[in-house]
Amino acid sequence: MKNTLLKVWNVLRNKYVIATVVFLLVLLFFDEYNLMDTRRVNRQVKSLRAEEKELREAMIEDSLRAISLKDNLDAMERYGRENYYMKRADEDIYVIKDRRK
């Protein structure tokens, strides 16, 4: 047992092992691009890619909606009535808002 500990201690006292351990510690914790910062940046990149995907899907939906509104007058009238409360001259519009929100 004592012999094994002595061998391990001799290996750890080796200048190359010490230099390697110090080098790894500097890279992992103290460098400009350390492990923690790299993981944080990778999480941000993943989040931004997910957001980009959602925005691309929304852009495709909006483009399809714009094309359908351009081609279909009934759809354009319905969209204007629902979103901008447009009305015909002989109509009255009543907007009922939900108080719970």
BAFI-3210 file (N, C-alpha, C; in Angstrom, 3 decimals, decimal comma, padded with zeros to 6 digits):
// residues 101
n [1|2|3|4|5|6|7|8|9|10|11|12|13|14|15|16|17|18|19|20|21|22|23|24|25|26|27|28|29|30|31|32|33|34|35|36|37|38|39|40|41|42|43|44|45|46|47|48|49|50|51|52|53|54|55|56|57|58|59|60|61|62|63|64|65|66|67|68|69|70|71|72|73|74|75|76|77|78|79|80|81|82|83|84|85|86|87|88|89|90|91|92|93|94|95|96|97|98|99|100|101]
n.u [000,829|001,853|003,940|002,637|001,383|003,633|004,655|002,619|002,804|005,334|004,908|003,045|004,635|006,210|007,508|006,325|003,791|002,734|002,862|001,088|-001,342|-001,667|-001,868|-004,260|-006,068|-005,922|-006,950|-009,532|-010,763|-009,699|-009,056|-009,731|-011,679|-013,074|-014,324|-016,857|-017,850|-017,962|-019,900|-022,103|-022,371|-022,912|-025,430|-026,882|-026,678|-028,093|-030,638|-031,140|-031,186|-033,472|-035,370|-035,044|-036,000|-038,721|-039,462|-039,032|-040,996|-043,275|-043,006|-043,384|-046,059|-047,288|-046,652|-048,076|-050,656|-050,771|-050,643|-053,040|-054,842|-054,419|-055,369|-058,022|-060,928|-063,020|-061,760|-060,005|-061,804|-062,962|-060,692|-060,078|-062,378|-062,267|-059,789|-059,338|-061,691|-063,358|-066,189|-069,297|-071,249|-073,890|-073,851|-073,460|-070,938|-070,134|-067,873|-066,801|-065,053|-063,092|-063,126|-061,650|-059,008]
n.v [-001,187|001,255|001,442|001,719|004,209|005,782|005,501|006,729|009,305|010,027|010,082|012,172|014,266|014,709|016,929|017,241|016,180|017,929|020,310|019,671|019,349|021,941|023,350|022,247|023,112|025,874|026,071|025,060|026,737|029,389|030,546|032,658|031,518|029,593|026,542|026,881|029,277|028,509|026,499|028,052|029,757|027,873|026,984|029,340|029,568|027,307|027,979|030,289|029,197|027,612|029,622|030,924|028,970|028,888|031,492|031,410|029,547|031,000|033,116|031,809|031,009|033,549|034,518|032,758|033,420|036,076|035,722|034,325|036,273|038,186|036,986|036,246|037,903|037,689|036,520|038,580|040,582|039,370|039,157|041,877|042,686|041,116|041,763|044,520|045,728|046,659|047,830|047,689|050,327|050,267|048,846|047,998|047,643|045,689|045,391|043,029|042,646|040,457|040,408|038,948|038,689]
n.w [000,000|000,886|-000,850|-003,293|-002,970|-002,817|-005,413|-006,883|-005,844|-006,728|-009,477|-009,644|-008,821|-010,951|-013,339|-015,850|-015,606|-013,715|-015,182|-017,241|-015,823|-014,762|-017,164|-018,210|-016,228|-016,575|-019,185|-018,801|-016,889|-016,658|-019,078|-021,961|-023,568|-021,895|-020,390|-019,128|-020,238|-022,903|-022,834|-022,055|-024,266|-026,248|-025,388|-025,799|-028,568|-029,371|-028,395|-029,915|-032,470|-032,317|-031,965|-034,408|-036,148|-035,378|-036,111|-038,870|-039,618|-038,881|-040,654|-043,098|-042,806|-042,662|-045,189|-046,809|-045,953|-046,824|-049,579|-049,994|-049,182|-051,099|-053,394|-052,850|-052,436|-050,605|-048,410|-047,782|-047,015|-044,764|-043,095|-042,688|-041,343|-038,986|-037,783|-037,947|-037,370|-039,401|-041,245|-043,020|-044,542|-043,602|-041,228|-037,746|-035,303|-032,568|-030,039|-027,871|-025,021|-023,088|-019,626|-017,863|-018,582]
ca.u [000,000|002,734|004,717|001,759|001,242|004,914|004,736|001,665|003,364|006,459|004,344|002,437|005,694|006,883|007,264|005,457|002,426|002,330|002,636|-000,143|-002,479|-001,811|-002,345|-005,682|-006,829|-006,001|-007,876|-010,903|-011,388|-009,164|-008,802|-010,794|-012,709|-013,067|-015,382|-018,161|-018,306|-018,272|-021,209|-023,129|-022,536|-023,581|-026,854|-027,467|-026,778|-029,205|-031,864|-031,345|-031,569|-034,880|-036,147|-034,979|-036,906|-040,083|-039,705|-039,151|-042,327|-044,253|-042,857|-044,032|-047,507|-047,700|-046,559|-049,233|-051,843|-050,749|-050,999|-054,476|-055,597|-054,259|-056,145|-059,410|-061,517|-063,812|-060,815|-059,497|-062,872|-063,079|-059,515|-060,257|-063,451|-061,867|-058,599|-059,338|-063,063|-063,942|-067,607|-069,993|-071,909|-075,171|-073,649|-072,909|-070,042|-070,026|-066,675|-066,953|-063,740|-063,128|-062,572|-060,800|-057,609]
ca.v [000,000|002,408|001,441|002,241|005,647|006,395|005,551|007,761|010,608|010,300|010,450|013,489|015,258|014,856|018,284|017,188|015,970|019,194|021,272|019,269|019,660|023,401|023,729|021,883|024,009|027,181|025,959|024,790|027,735|030,737|031,023|033,509|030,600|028,484|025,547|027,417|030,236|027,764|025,851|029,099|030,203|026,788|027,027|030,491|029,236|026,362|028,744|031,170|028,368|027,247|030,837|031,148|028,003|029,357|032,693|031,001|028,950|032,093|033,864|031,024|031,123|034,900|034,629|032,048|034,221|037,250|035,266|034,010|037,531|038,891|036,302|036,009|039,127|037,344|036,328|039,902|041,264|038,726|039,544|043,271|042,770|040,495|042,342|045,986|046,144|047,384|047,523|048,303|051,577|050,023|047,902|048,424|046,630|045,668|044,675|042,538|042,243|039,579|041,107|038,039|038,751]
ca.w [000,000|000,994|-002,078|-004,343|-002,745|-003,150|-006,877|-007,334|-005,462|-007,626|-010,787|-009,518|-008,650|-012,228|-013,846|-017,021|-015,104|-013,093|-016,268|-017,932|-014,945|-014,741|-018,491|-018,293|-015,348|-017,241|-020,309|-018,367|-016,025|-016,664|-020,434|-022,514|-024,065|-020,953|-020,522|-018,708|-021,248|-024,115|-022,629|-022,068|-025,650|-026,972|-025,025|-026,481|-029,998|-029,495|-028,191|-031,065|-033,621|-032,126|-032,242|-035,850|-036,761|-035,128|-036,912|-040,272|-039,779|-038,837|-041,897|-044,155|-042,590|-043,037|-046,639|-047,370|-045,655|-047,699|-050,932|-050,027|-049,103|-052,363|-054,426|-052,470|-051,872|-049,414|-047,304|-047,418|-046,270|-043,459|-042,317|-042,295|-040,347|-037,729|-037,165|-037,943|-037,058|-040,533|-041,380|-044,150|-044,155|-042,930|-040,126|-036,469|-034,760|-031,122|-029,620|-026,508|-024,519|-021,931|-018,462|-017,089|-019,017]
c.u [000,876|003,570|003,906|001,581|002,525|005,091|003,818|002,226|004,526|005,969|003,762|003,476|006,451|006,527|006,346|003,994|001,903|002,017|001,349|-001,370|-002,724|-002,372|-003,839|-006,546|-006,993|-006,998|-009,324|-011,540|-010,923|-008,920|-009,956|-011,963|-012,767|-014,306|-016,753|-018,707|-018,702|-019,623|-022,337|-023,412|-023,245|-025,068|-027,552|-027,657|-027,947|-030,546|-032,161|-031,724|-033,021|-035,776|-036,165|-035,940|-038,360|-040,414|-039,819|-040,522|-043,405|-044,194|-043,521|-045,546|-048,015|-047,649|-047,733|-050,524|-051,904|-051,120|-052,487|-055,313|-055,525|-055,171|-057,636|-059,967|-062,349|-062,908|-060,256|-060,546|-063,002|-061,900|-059,638|-061,317|-062,993|-060,737|-058,635|-060,729|-063,663|-065,383|-068,141|-070,754|-073,181|-075,047|-073,191|-072,044|-069,995|-068,813|-066,849|-065,589|-063,923|-062,440|-061,596|-059,333|-056,878]
c.v [001,255|002,562|002,038|003,747|006,388|006,513|006,644|009,140|010,985|010,705|011,854|014,590|015,515|016,219|018,295|016,982|017,261|020,228|020,951|019,610|021,165|023,895|023,426|022,783|025,395|027,124|025,819|025,965|029,170|031,327|031,906|032,653|029,377|027,617|026,115|028,410|029,529|027,075|026,879|029,566|029,125|026,736|028,188|030,207|028,287|027,075|029,638|030,388|027,931|028,447|031,138|030,218|028,447|030,568|032,372|030,385|030,025|032,908|033,131|031,120|032,499|035,100|033,938|032,827|035,441|036,866|034,973|035,281|038,295|038,296|036,245|037,258|038,842|037,145|037,671|040,668|040,681|039,129|040,985|043,433|042,231|041,261|043,861|046,571|047,007|046,948|048,162|049,519|051,334|049,053|048,623|047,287|046,798|044,801|044,316|042,027|041,423|040,277|040,240|038,160|039,902]
c.w [000,000|-000,276|-003,230|-004,196|-003,099|-004,663|-007,439|-007,024|-006,373|-009,021|-010,725|-009,353|-009,948|-012,826|-015,063|-016,619|-014,480|-014,170|-017,010|-017,100|-014,896|-016,067|-018,643|-017,409|-015,976|-018,392|-019,856|-017,629|-016,241|-018,046|-020,902|-023,003|-023,165|-021,106|-020,184|-019,731|-022,544|-023,987|-022,662|-023,494|-026,477|-026,652|-025,721|-027,961|-030,227|-029,359|-029,392|-032,322|-033,520|-032,424|-033,736|-036,583|-036,590|-035,997|-038,393|-040,542|-039,767|-040,126|-043,061|-044,027|-043,027|-044,545|-047,308|-047,133|-046,571|-049,123|-051,016|-049,938|-050,426|-053,439|-054,110|-051,784|-050,628|-048,194|-046,844|-046,613|-044,862|-042,548|-041,825|-041,227|-038,988|-037,032|-037,054|-037,701|-038,165|-040,693|-042,647|-043,626|-043,345|-041,748|-038,864|-035,934|-033,248|-030,756|-028,152|-026,060|-023,248|-020,750|-017,679|-017,463|-018,425]
res [m|k|n|t|l|l|k|v|w|n|v|l|r|n|k|y|v|i|a|t|v|v|f|l|l|v|l|l|f|f|d|e|y|n|l|m|d|t|r|r|v|n|r|q|v|k|s|l|r|a|e|e|k|e|l|r|e|a|m|i|e|d|s|l|r|a|i|s|l|k|d|n|l|d|a|m|e|r|y|g|r|e|n|y|y|m|k|r|a|d|e|d|i|y|v|i|k|d|r|r|k]
***
